[in-house]
Amino acid sequence: MLTDTLKKQIQHTYSELLKNTGFKPRQGQKQMVATIARTVGGIGCDSKGKRLGENHICVIEAGTGTGKTLGYLVAGLPIAKARNKKLLVATATVALQEQILNKDLPLLREKTSAVFTYALAKGRGRYLCPSNLYKTLDQQMDQSSMADFFGYSSDQPSEYKLQRYRELQETFEAKDWDGDKDSLERPLADADWRPITSDHHRCLGRRCGFIKQCPFFLARNEAEDADIIIANQDLLLADLSLGGGMILPAPEDTIYVIDEAHHLPDKTLQHFAGNLGVRQTRTWLDQAQKGLSKMFKDLASPITMQERMQQLPGQVDLLREGYQTLSDYLRTLGWQDSSPNEQIRFAPDVPEELQQLSLDMKRRHELIHKIFERWHKIVESSLEDDDGDMPRQQAENWLPLTSMLVMRNQEIIGLWQGYLTKDPEGKPPMARWVARSEQDADELRLNISPVSAAENLRMTLWSQCFGAILTSATLTALGKFDRLIKRSGLPWEVPSMAVPSPFDYAVNGELVLPRMQSEPSRPEEHTKEIVQILPKLLDDKEATLMLFSSRRQMEQVAEQLPADWKDLLLVQGNTSKAELLKKHRDRIDQGKGSLIFGLASFAEGIDLAGNYLSHVVIAKIPFAVPDDPVGATLADWISSNGGKPFFDIALPDASVKLIQASGRLLRSEEDTGRITMLDRRLTSKAYGKQLLNSLPPFKRTVL
């Protein structure tokens, strides 16, 4: 129950915030606070604090200007503390993470009487591993055995790198640096950072001699004591895949705020997907044999593994032969050419011959898995027992290798099982396909992915957590929450609301729809018309962002623009995103015009308030590329169940993307400007009206 005491505490904190900051009370923010308080505050508990019932989740769309971050902090924090739970905010982007850490939380602490602590949670790879740093400096680490597995150079570090590592050692030991990669005064290249950091495979955990100085575990301990934890959605998914509570607080002890929640389903699909490079795996097996042969020499009593080591070459040969047979088979499939990223999807079923190959490969990997597991147990026991099969120092060096071998081989077995398992009736299937590698067209990669994140999120997150709040500026599609609920596996009866924005869209914004003659489905004609009409629509004194769905079209329009417009042009990909935006702002500050050409990543997450953006041009409705294997498999499944993929997937997805793109224009209540859309389907097709009606209520002008 939401007690009167908690209600008054939330109301008092909100009143303090408004009074001490001078913020205007916003109807949408107040509705958000009330909905969160009612939902999360109403969660029932047993005597041990375990959640009772299923009414523990709410969904809130809160547009730009609502003040959603402070809204969920004001409501969620007192309830989490009263229930002895953690409030964990998981974002999709670094920009929002930094805003919460550096702006919103300090403001809430400074301007209200709320007492709380907060911490940022990051993965191991963002922190120094003191053990690996010292081994690298002492050149104790067997670079050739480890490097190929963990993605860094097997060459001994140059004198320059060693000097840089010594500097890091000195600053770390002097406590002038906390071991966080993001706080380095002089950035370190990823290739130079990898040898001195760690990951789940390489970390010795509590058995490491540097555990008391370990930056990762110190940060983790700090997060464990904090009332509010800020993390990214990838780290949340990594924790859930390990069962929850391994990296972050246990789900049953956590109230989650999933900010930028529209990203969560896609991130979940990526996280639970698997792939295998045929040639890469053969190389990996050779490296495994080489590494284990070196380990054999470190055994105090080689007789314990002699039989296993005698079996190893034969089993590696069996696997290599299997992968050669697999490669030969895959090359007989209907490839059109040898271009990178060419794909062949296995649908509706995996071919019989590939199923038989999958069964053979799974069995062969299961055989070698016994050797990998035996080696891993020897290394682990040697860390625990001074009288183990190898000296502790050698065991510390070899644990990353054996851990990685076991886990990677498990992943490969899982992939082969996925190619053998028949998709259950009535449930979304798995997508399975082979593709040429983007980096090397001769390398073939087998892929498998769920087409829906619903079941994974339902099982690992919603059913396990104490409570959850999903929020973003864009959660509805075509005015409904159905798309999010379906893709995220939320209960259909979940409380959901779109709170009103404080922006006066009809006064401050205009939606311009030129009468285009060409169809975007005829790209050459559409591109030619854009080049002709664009100079008439643009003002060379203002700040403009033009968004494209196709890189090819973006580059063609940029190439064909009149020369005088090219002087104002900044094209995504020609420089870093940060540098491009800096140049744009500098031009506007100097009283000049600026024109940015960008793709999907510029349609979300960039904040160009005031004079930095007064015109957004959208080349066409951002429908998804139709050759995506995951989307194509989902579309087939929907069709086979009597649905219509265009209306069930493509149109709602395009609606969300169009809303996000339109959201670049007004970033504050004082901003003004216009949006121009160069797609005649918005007025000529019946679904165009649906898309237009799902946008904010801008004043509309048809030219």
Sequence and secondary structure as in RCSB ss.txt:
>XXXX:A:sequence
MLTDTLKKQIQHTYSELLKNTGFKPRQGQKQMVATIARTVGGIGCDSKGKRLGENHICVIEAGTGTGKTLGYLVA
GLPIAKARNKKLLVATATVALQEQILNKDLPLLREKTSAVFTYALAKGRGRYLCPSNLYKTLDQQMDQSSMADFF
GYSSDQPSEYKLQRYRELQETFEAKDWDGDKDSLERPLADADWRPITSDHHRCLGRRCGFIKQCPFFLARNEAED
ADIIIANQDLLLADLSLGGGMILPAPEDTIYVIDEAHHLPDKTLQHFAGNLGVRQTRTWLDQAQKGLSKMFKDLA
SPITMQERMQQLPGQVDLLREGYQTLSDYLRTLGWQDSSPNEQIRFAPDVPEELQQLSLDMKRRHELIHKIFERW
HKIVESSLEDDDGDMPRQQAENWLPLTSMLVMRNQEIIGLWQGYLTKDPEGKPPMARWVARSEQDADELRLNISP
VSAAENLRMTLWSQCFGAILTSATLTALGKFDRLIKRSGLPWEVPSMAVPSPFDYAVNGELVLPRMQSEPSRPEE
HTKEIVQILPKLLDDKEATLMLFSSRRQMEQVAEQLPADWKDLLLVQGNTSKAELLKKHRDRIDQGKGSLIFGLA
SFAEGIDLAGNYLSHVVIAKIPFAVPDDPVGATLADWISSNGGKPFFDIALPDASVKLIQASGRLLRSEEDTGRI
TMLDRRLTSKAYGKQLLNSLPPFKRTVL
>XXXX:A:secstr
   HHHHHHHHHHHHHHHHHH     HHHHHHHHHHHHHHHT EE TTS EESS  EEEEEE TTS HHHHHHHH
HHHHHHHTT EEEEEESSHHHHHHIIIIIHHHHHHHS     EEE   GGGB  HHHHHHHHHT S HHHHHHHH
TS  S   HHHHHHHHHHHHHHHTTS  SBGGG SS   HHHHGGGS  TTT  GGGSTTGGG HHHHHHHHHHH
 SEEEEEHHHHHHHHHTTSSSSS  GGGEEEEEETGGGHHHHHHHHT EEEEHHHHHHHHHHHHHHHHHHHHT S
STHHHHHHHHHHHHHHHHHHHHHHHHHHHHTTS      TT EEE  SS  HHHHHHHHHHHHHHHHHHHHHHHH
HHHHHHHHH TTSSS HHHHHHHHHHHHHHHHHHHHHHHHHHHHHS   TTS  EEEEEEE SS TT EEEEEEE
S SHHHHIIIIITT SEEEEEES   BTTBSHHHHHHHT  TT  EEEE  S  HHHHEEEEE    S TTSHHH
HHHHHHHHHHHH  TTSEEEEE S HHHHHHHHHHS HHHHTTEEETTSS HHHHHHHHHHHHHTT  EEEEE G
GGSSS    GGG SEEEE S     TT HHHHHHHHHHHHTT  HIIIIIHHHHHHHHHHHHTTS  STT  EEE
EE  THHHHSHHHHHHHHTS   EEEE 
